[in-house]
């Protein structure tokens, strides 16, 4: 957010100084990125109290008419802080492969 803001401030200072060295594409992409980040922040700020008193967070799915509802009480229950260190390892392609057992074809017909 801060980086995006600095880029916009730089662009504005160039515009104020009538500088002709302005990358319009970068400016457009930066403004678009800032708008998306602001939408996310605004949506995160919308915690709605349900009728039963439970807190819910509703986020619209960008580009669709759908939304995602998150039960904040359940989310808090599902988060566990660990005191022990976690072993990290590099992900490999084999991690995403489905493990299939070989089938013995003897005794099978074409049907």
CORJOHU-V361519 format. One record per residue. RES is the residue in three letters. NEAR is the number of other ideal C-beta (glycine too) atoms within 10 Angstrom. Layout:
res->[RES,RES]
near->[NEAR,NEAR]
This chain:
res->[UNK,UNK,UNK,UNK,UNK,UNK,UNK,UNK,UNK,UNK,UNK,UNK,UNK,UNK,UNK,UNK,UNK,UNK,UNK,UNK,UNK,UNK,UNK,UNK,UNK,UNK,UNK,UNK,UNK,UNK,UNK,UNK,UNK,UNK,UNK,UNK,UNK,UNK,UNK,UNK,UNK,UNK,UNK,UNK,UNK,UNK,UNK,UNK,UNK,UNK,UNK,UNK,UNK,UNK,UNK,UNK,UNK,UNK,UNK,UNK,UNK,UNK,UNK,UNK,UNK,UNK,UNK,UNK,UNK,UNK,UNK,UNK,UNK,UNK,UNK,UNK,UNK,UNK,UNK,UNK,UNK,UNK,UNK,UNK,UNK,UNK,UNK,UNK,UNK,UNK,UNK,UNK,UNK,UNK,UNK,UNK,UNK,UNK,UNK,UNK,UNK,UNK,UNK,UNK,UNK,UNK,UNK,UNK,UNK,UNK,UNK]
near->[11,6,9,17,12,11,17,15,10,14,18,11,10,15,11,8,8,7,10,6,5,13,11,8,8,12,17,10,13,19,14,10,15,15,11,12,13,12,13,13,10,9,15,10,8,11,11,11,9,12,5,6,7,12,15,16,16,12,14,13,9,10,6,7,6,8,10,10,10,12,14,14,12,11,11,9,9,8,6,5,4,6,4,5,6,5,5,6,6,5,8,8,6,7,8,7,8,4,5,6,5,5,7,7,6,5,5,8,4,3,3]
